[in-house]
């Protein structure tokens, strides 16, 4: 008995609706001169949006900035700034920090998290400064990263802000996130992100670039819920389309 029209319609295979293209598929991958122009356009807009951008850690000298940056790992700048006044008053220089009791220092920095390791690194750094550099913070990347608790990111913070030296670009969680969202790099490792960004921007702007991206990341382009509708970069940001 021949199948009815109804059964033939039922048996016919369903057409699958094509999946809507994702943002990643829609975004045009830029390279070469186009990528450099895109990067500079982002930089110009961020500069106009945040003319007051600066390092939000409170410090009076290179040593204080080094200590504050160590404390800022997995902690907000606001919390660090609440802790450091008493810390700097108790230990005003590298010699005082080098001879600090670790338990006492831990109590002072406890609210910043990971306080045992941070206290250990601060004391170790201070001892190295006294032993190798006469208590002064060195002004070279190689000497800084040889100090306990100082990695490339912290060294870039110190060089760029305490000494006005543009040796590299600070890549924290905000800079890493925005670099991907802006379509500047697909790298995920901090050092590789830095290496990808450096050729795209004038060297004398590297330190300020980090501040601009960090300010935007904290105020608009947040990790969980970026506010694209009110973002001044929405017309050129591939993640906002």
N, C-alpha and C positions, 0 to 999 in steps of 0.2 A: 504494500500500500504506500503510495507516494507521501512524502512528508508534507504537512500543511505549511502554508506561508508563515504561520506563526512560529512553528517549530524551526523553520529555516532561519528566520530572523534571530531566534534565540541562539541557534548554533553558530551563527556568524561570529567570527572573532572580533573582539572590541578594539577599537582604535585607541591607542594610548596618546593622551594629550602630552605634547612636548613639554618637558620641564622648563619652568621659567629660568632664564639665565641668572646665575648668581652675580653678586657684585664683583667677585674676583674675575668671572668670565667677561663681564661687560667692561671692566677697567682696561684701558689700553696700556700695555706695557711700554714704558718709555726707556730709551737708551740714548747714549751719546749726548749730542748737543740739545736734543729735546728734553732729556732728563735734567741736564744742567739748567736749562731755562725754567723748567718746572720748579726745581729746587730754589732758584733765585726768586721766583714769583712768590713762593711760600714764605721765604725769608722776608721779603718786602712787606707782605701783609702782616706777618707776626710782629715785625718791628713797629708798624703803624698801630697795631692793636695793643702792644705792651711796651710803650716807650719807657716805662719805669722798671722794667724787668731787671732783676739783680739776684745775687745769691741770698737766699732767705735764712741762712744760718747766721747767727750773731757771733761776731768774732772781732778781736782787736789786733791780732797779729797772725803770722803764719802758723805758729804752734797751736794757738787756740782754734784756728780753722781746721788744722789736722785732727785735733781731738774731737771737735764737733762733727767732722765728717765721718770719723770712725763710729761715733755714737749714732749717727743718722741711719746706719744700716738697719733695715727692717723697722724703722721708726720715723715718725713725722718730724719735720724741722721744728714745728711748734713745740713739741714735747722736748726736743733737744735744747731749745732755747730757754725752756723752763728750768733745765738742769744745770746748764753751764755757768751761770753767774756764781753760784756757790762753789762749783768745782774750780773755776778759774781763781776765785778769791783764796781758796784753800791751797791751791797749787799754782802759783803765779808764773813758774818757768819750768824748763825741762829738768833742771836739777831737783826741784821739789817733787816733780812727778816721778822722776827716776827712783826716788827714795820713798815713794808713797807706800803705805800699807795696803795690800790688795783688798783685804776685807773692808777697810774704810772706804776705799775708792768704789768698790762694788755697791756699797750702800748709797753713795752719792749718785750713781748712774743706774741704779736698779730699775727705775721706771722706764728706761729706754729699751729694755728687753735684751736678752743675751748678755747680761751684764757681767758675768764672770769672764767670758771670752773678751769682751770689750775692755774690761779693766786690765786684763792680762796684756792685751795688745798695746794699750796706752802706756803702761809702765815699760813694756819692752821697747816701744818706740822711743820713749824718753831716755832710757838707758843708752840706746844706740846713738841718739843725738849727742848725748854727753860724751860718750866714748869716742865717736868717730867724727863729730862735727862741732865740737866745742859748745854744744847746747843749742846750736842754731839749726833751723830747718834748711836743708840744702835746696839748691835751685835747679836741679837737673832731674830728668825722669829716671835715669838709671840709679841715681843715689836714693831717690825717694822710694822706688819700688823695692829697694833692698832693705827697707825698714820694716820691722814687725807691724802688721796691721794695715800696711799701705799697699794697695794694688794700683793698677793703672788708672782706674776711675778716680780714686781719691787723690792720686798724684796730679791728675788733670785739674781737679778742683783747686788744689793748692797752687799750682803753677798759674792757672788762669785768673784766679781771684786775689790771691795774696801777692803775687809777683807780676801780674799782667803779662804772662807769657802764654802764647797760644801754641802749645806743643801737641795738642790733640783735642778731641771733643768728648766731653763727659757723656757717657751713655748709661743712664739709669733706666728704671722701668718705664718712665714717661717717654724718654727719648726713644727707647727701643719700640714702644707701642706706636708712637706717632710716626716714626720712620717707616713702619710697615703700612700704616693707614694712609700716609701721604703718597705711597707708591715709590719711595726713595730707594728701598732695598728689600730683598726677600730674605736677607740673612737674619738669623736669630741669635747668634753668638755676639756678645757685646763688643769684643775686639773686632770682629768682622763687620759689624754694623758701623763702628767708628771708621774703619778703613774704607767702607763704601761711602760714607758721608764726607770725609775730608776733601776729596777732589771736587765735590759739588759746590763748595762754599769758599769764599776768600779766607785765607788763613787768619787774617787779623780780626775775623768775626767769630772764630770757633768758640771762644768762651761765652760770648753773648748768645750765640745760637742755642747753646744748651739751656741757658736761662729762658729764652723765648719759648722753646719747646716744653720745658718743664712747667712754666707758667700756664701755657695753653692746656697742657695735660691735666693740671690740677683744677683749672677753672672751667673748661669747656669739654675737651676731648677726654672725658673720664673713661676708666677701664671698662666698667660694666655697662654704662649707659651714656655714650657720647651724645651731646646736645647739638646734633648736626643742623637742626633747623635754625639755631641762633648763632651758628659759627660763621665767622667772617671769611673762612676758607672754603665754604661749601661749594662754590662755583668751580673750584679747581681741584678739590680733593676727590680722588677716585672712590673713596669709601663713603662719600656723602651722596653719590648719584643713585 
